[in-house]
Amino acid sequence: MAFRIQAPRVVHETIDDETIVIDFDDGTYYSLRTTANFIWQLLETASTAQIVEAVCQHYTDDSAEIESSVRAFLDQLIQADLIAKTDEGTSQSVLAAIDGPPLPFTPPLLEEYTDMQDLLLLDPIHEVDTQGWPARRP
C-alpha cells in the first residue's frame, strides 16, 4: 500500500525538523515533528511496510510498538484527508537514505491547529469566478 498527498488542496513545507501541512479546503494546519516528520518525508516514496521498516531502523523501541504507532498515524492522516491510498509503485531505496545512529522513538503525533482557519479561508484566491484572479474593475 502506497500513499499520495492530497495536492493541490494540501500543501506542505519542511523547515529543519518540522513539517507544516495546510489543508486549504478547511483552513486547518498541522505540525509534524520528530517521528511524524520522518514518516511524512517517506509517504510518497514508500509503502506502509517500507515506512514501518525505516522507522524501526531509525528509532530504538520494540518493533511491534513502532508498527502499531506508525499504522495508527497513517490512519490519522487518511482520516484527516491529508493523504490517500494509491496503487502506484514505491521506491526500493528508502532505507539507503537513512544514516546516523538510531534515535529514541516517540510515537508520531498529528498536531492540529484551527486558530488561523478564518485567515486561511479569506485568501482571495478562494473567491474567484470564471474570470479568474485578480478580477480587475473596468
Contacts in CASP RR format, 6 or more apart in sequence:
PFRMAT RR
TARGET T0000
AUTHOR 0000-0000-0000
METHOD contacts of the structure
MODEL  1
MAFRIQAPRVVHETIDDETIVIDFDDGTYYSLRTTANFIWQLLETASTAQ
IVEAVCQHYTDDSAEIESSVRAFLDQLIQADLIAKTDEGTSQSVLAAIDG
PPLPFTPPLLEEYTDMQDLLLLDPIHEVDTQGWPARRP
1 47 0 8 1.000
1 48 0 8 1.000
1 85 0 8 1.000
2 44 0 8 1.000
2 46 0 8 1.000
2 47 0 8 1.000
2 48 0 8 1.000
2 85 0 8 1.000
2 86 0 8 1.000
2 87 0 8 1.000
2 88 0 8 1.000
2 89 0 8 1.000
2 90 0 8 1.000
3 43 0 8 1.000
3 44 0 8 1.000
3 74 0 8 1.000
3 77 0 8 1.000
3 83 0 8 1.000
3 84 0 8 1.000
3 85 0 8 1.000
3 86 0 8 1.000
4 43 0 8 1.000
4 44 0 8 1.000
4 83 0 8 1.000
4 84 0 8 1.000
4 86 0 8 1.000
4 88 0 8 1.000
5 12 0 8 1.000
5 43 0 8 1.000
5 44 0 8 1.000
5 82 0 8 1.000
5 83 0 8 1.000
6 23 0 8 1.000
6 81 0 8 1.000
6 82 0 8 1.000
6 83 0 8 1.000
6 84 0 8 1.000
8 24 0 8 1.000
9 23 0 8 1.000
9 24 0 8 1.000
9 25 0 8 1.000
10 21 0 8 1.000
10 22 0 8 1.000
10 23 0 8 1.000
10 24 0 8 1.000
10 81 0 8 1.000
10 82 0 8 1.000
10 83 0 8 1.000
11 21 0 8 1.000
11 22 0 8 1.000
11 24 0 8 1.000
12 19 0 8 1.000
12 20 0 8 1.000
12 21 0 8 1.000
12 22 0 8 1.000
12 40 0 8 1.000
13 19 0 8 1.000
13 20 0 8 1.000
14 20 0 8 1.000
14 37 0 8 1.000
14 40 0 8 1.000
14 41 0 8 1.000
17 33 0 8 1.000
17 34 0 8 1.000
17 37 0 8 1.000
18 31 0 8 1.000
18 32 0 8 1.000
18 33 0 8 1.000
18 37 0 8 1.000
19 31 0 8 1.000
19 32 0 8 1.000
19 36 0 8 1.000
19 37 0 8 1.000
19 40 0 8 1.000
19 41 0 8 1.000
20 29 0 8 1.000
20 30 0 8 1.000
20 31 0 8 1.000
20 32 0 8 1.000
21 29 0 8 1.000
21 30 0 8 1.000
21 31 0 8 1.000
21 32 0 8 1.000
21 40 0 8 1.000
21 82 0 8 1.000
22 28 0 8 1.000
22 29 0 8 1.000
22 30 0 8 1.000
22 120 0 8 1.000
23 29 0 8 1.000
23 30 0 8 1.000
23 80 0 8 1.000
23 81 0 8 1.000
23 82 0 8 1.000
24 120 0 8 1.000
24 123 0 8 1.000
24 126 0 8 1.000
26 117 0 8 1.000
26 121 0 8 1.000
27 114 0 8 1.000
27 116 0 8 1.000
27 117 0 8 1.000
27 120 0 8 1.000
27 121 0 8 1.000
28 80 0 8 1.000
28 112 0 8 1.000
28 113 0 8 1.000
28 114 0 8 1.000
28 117 0 8 1.000
29 112 0 8 1.000
29 113 0 8 1.000
29 116 0 8 1.000
29 120 0 8 1.000
30 80 0 8 1.000
30 82 0 8 1.000
30 110 0 8 1.000
30 111 0 8 1.000
30 112 0 8 1.000
30 113 0 8 1.000
31 111 0 8 1.000
31 113 0 8 1.000
32 39 0 8 1.000
32 40 0 8 1.000
32 108 0 8 1.000
32 109 0 8 1.000
32 110 0 8 1.000
32 111 0 8 1.000
33 109 0 8 1.000
33 111 0 8 1.000
34 106 0 8 1.000
34 108 0 8 1.000
35 55 0 8 1.000
35 59 0 8 1.000
35 69 0 8 1.000
35 73 0 8 1.000
35 105 0 8 1.000
35 106 0 8 1.000
35 107 0 8 1.000
35 108 0 8 1.000
35 109 0 8 1.000
36 73 0 8 1.000
36 108 0 8 1.000
36 109 0 8 1.000
36 110 0 8 1.000
38 54 0 8 1.000
38 55 0 8 1.000
38 58 0 8 1.000
38 108 0 8 1.000
39 51 0 8 1.000
39 55 0 8 1.000
39 70 0 8 1.000
39 73 0 8 1.000
39 74 0 8 1.000
39 108 0 8 1.000
42 50 0 8 1.000
42 51 0 8 1.000
42 54 0 8 1.000
42 94 0 8 1.000
43 51 0 8 1.000
43 77 0 8 1.000
43 83 0 8 1.000
45 90 0 8 1.000
45 91 0 8 1.000
45 94 0 8 1.000
46 54 0 8 1.000
46 90 0 8 1.000
46 91 0 8 1.000
46 94 0 8 1.000
47 89 0 8 1.000
47 90 0 8 1.000
48 70 0 8 1.000
48 71 0 8 1.000
48 74 0 8 1.000
50 90 0 8 1.000
50 91 0 8 1.000
50 94 0 8 1.000
50 95 0 8 1.000
51 70 0 8 1.000
51 74 0 8 1.000
51 94 0 8 1.000
52 66 0 8 1.000
52 67 0 8 1.000
52 70 0 8 1.000
52 71 0 8 1.000
53 94 0 8 1.000
53 95 0 8 1.000
54 94 0 8 1.000
54 95 0 8 1.000
54 98 0 8 1.000
55 66 0 8 1.000
55 70 0 8 1.000
55 105 0 8 1.000
56 63 0 8 1.000
56 66 0 8 1.000
56 67 0 8 1.000
57 95 0 8 1.000
57 98 0 8 1.000
57 102 0 8 1.000
58 98 0 8 1.000
58 102 0 8 1.000
58 103 0 8 1.000
59 66 0 8 1.000
59 102 0 8 1.000
59 103 0 8 1.000
59 104 0 8 1.000
59 105 0 8 1.000
60 102 0 8 1.000
60 103 0 8 1.000
60 104 0 8 1.000
60 105 0 8 1.000
61 104 0 8 1.000
61 105 0 8 1.000
65 105 0 8 1.000
66 105 0 8 1.000
69 105 0 8 1.000
69 107 0 8 1.000
69 108 0 8 1.000
70 108 0 8 1.000
72 107 0 8 1.000
73 107 0 8 1.000
73 108 0 8 1.000
73 109 0 8 1.000
73 110 0 8 1.000
74 83 0 8 1.000
76 110 0 8 1.000
77 83 0 8 1.000
77 110 0 8 1.000
78 84 0 8 1.000
78 85 0 8 1.000
80 110 0 8 1.000
80 112 0 8 1.000
124 133 0 8 1.000
124 134 0 8 1.000
125 133 0 8 1.000
128 135 0 8 1.000
129 135 0 8 1.000
END
